[in-house]
Amino acid sequence: MTDSPPAVRGGSDDISGLSFEQALAELERIVAELESGQAPLEQSIERYERGARLKAHCEGKLEAARLRVEKIVVGPNGEAARVEPAEFG
């Protein structure tokens, strides 16, 4: 067992199960803590690393959501020609 707070404990495995909202809230807490300058250097580095993983997770969730509501139309040359709203139902 470790005495580290949940924001530091674990790696990307525990991040993968977070919703966008949970990850964003934790990222905001980490940014506020880093901006305060109160954490020791090693702890700040750990927080920064976790923040980077949280940011990547949030970006992935946003991209997945965007792809759910848009579809890319590929032209005959294999490149994206345009984006259209996705058809549901």
Contacts in CASP RR format, 6 or more apart in sequence:
PFRMAT RR
TARGET T0000
AUTHOR 0000-0000-0000
METHOD contacts of the structure
MODEL  1
MTDSPPAVRGGSDDISGLSFEQALAELERIVAELESGQAPLEQSIERYER
GARLKAHCEGKLEAARLRVEKIVVGPNGEAARVEPAEFG
2 9 0 8 1.000
7 26 0 8 1.000
7 29 0 8 1.000
7 30 0 8 1.000
7 47 0 8 1.000
7 50 0 8 1.000
8 43 0 8 1.000
8 46 0 8 1.000
8 47 0 8 1.000
8 50 0 8 1.000
11 50 0 8 1.000
11 53 0 8 1.000
12 53 0 8 1.000
12 57 0 8 1.000
15 23 0 8 1.000
15 50 0 8 1.000
15 53 0 8 1.000
15 54 0 8 1.000
15 57 0 8 1.000
16 57 0 8 1.000
18 26 0 8 1.000
18 54 0 8 1.000
18 57 0 8 1.000
19 61 0 8 1.000
20 58 0 8 1.000
20 61 0 8 1.000
20 62 0 8 1.000
20 65 0 8 1.000
23 54 0 8 1.000
23 57 0 8 1.000
23 58 0 8 1.000
23 61 0 8 1.000
24 54 0 8 1.000
24 58 0 8 1.000
26 51 0 8 1.000
26 54 0 8 1.000
27 51 0 8 1.000
27 54 0 8 1.000
27 55 0 8 1.000
27 58 0 8 1.000
30 47 0 8 1.000
30 48 0 8 1.000
30 50 0 8 1.000
30 51 0 8 1.000
30 54 0 8 1.000
31 51 0 8 1.000
33 39 0 8 1.000
33 47 0 8 1.000
34 44 0 8 1.000
34 47 0 8 1.000
34 48 0 8 1.000
37 44 0 8 1.000
39 47 0 8 1.000
68 86 0 8 1.000
69 85 0 8 1.000
69 86 0 8 1.000
70 83 0 8 1.000
70 84 0 8 1.000
70 85 0 8 1.000
70 86 0 8 1.000
71 83 0 8 1.000
71 84 0 8 1.000
71 85 0 8 1.000
71 86 0 8 1.000
71 87 0 8 1.000
72 80 0 8 1.000
72 82 0 8 1.000
72 83 0 8 1.000
73 80 0 8 1.000
73 81 0 8 1.000
73 82 0 8 1.000
73 83 0 8 1.000
73 84 0 8 1.000
74 80 0 8 1.000
74 81 0 8 1.000
75 81 0 8 1.000
END
